[in-house]
Amino acid sequence: MARATTIQALRNRGISKKTAEILADAGFTLEKLAASKPDRLAKFIPKKEAEKVLKKLGTVPAEAKPAPKREKAKPAARARRPSTKAAEAEPEAPLTIPVKAPPLSAGEQEILDGLKEIGRWLPRFVVTELSKIRAIDRGTGHADEPAVRGKGNRPR
């Protein structure tokens, strides 16, 4: 629906159907086209055609503006002064890295050490499950898990 609307809007502005379809397929909308430069559009359509499209949309290509550097220099100088004062007034807080996984339990660490000795690796989830199974077999399971003896762990 948005593609068809973009094509129709471009057609209403005097752009050929083929060019409108190419630009719509490339993901451009009227707003994105207005903000684009001819070099960006030249990746999808010829550069001459890109300049025509921008001219029909009412945007002036970047080469046609002779003195944008002068205008940008003055605001940049003004913007630097407050930003330096703000930087001095408020020191940046150190970044804290969130902990995504709980620390390894003793059983998990033991399994990982054993795997490391033999040069193997298992995903964290598998190591956690193995440590739970070993804890159950040893009878030292968690409080919510019943201590169940396996077939090989019968008392003699």
ZIHUFEN-V961084 format. One record per pair of residues at least 6 apart in sequence whose C-alpha atoms are under 7 Angstrom apart, sorted by sequence separation. I is the first residue (numbers start at 1). GAP is how many residues later the second one is. If there is no record, write none. Layout:
# ZIHUFEN-V961084
I|GAP ; I|GAP
This chain:
# ZIHUFEN-V961084
11|6 ; 54|6 ; 115|6 ; 135|6 ; 141|6 ; 54|7 ; 140|7 ; 39|8 ; 42|8 ; 139|8 ; 11|9 ; 38|9 ; 41|9 ; 132|9 ; 139|9 ; 10|10 ; 51|10 ; 136|11 ; 137|11 ; 38|12 ; 136|12 ; 137|12 ; 7|13 ; 38|13 ; 137|13 ; 7|14 ; 111|16 ; 7|17 ; 6|18 ; 108|19 ; 34|20 ; 108|20 ; 3|21 ; 6|23 ; 34|23 ; 38|23 ; 108|23 ; 6|24 ; 37|24 ; 107|24 ; 34|25 ; 37|25 ; 15|38 ; 13|43 ; 13|44
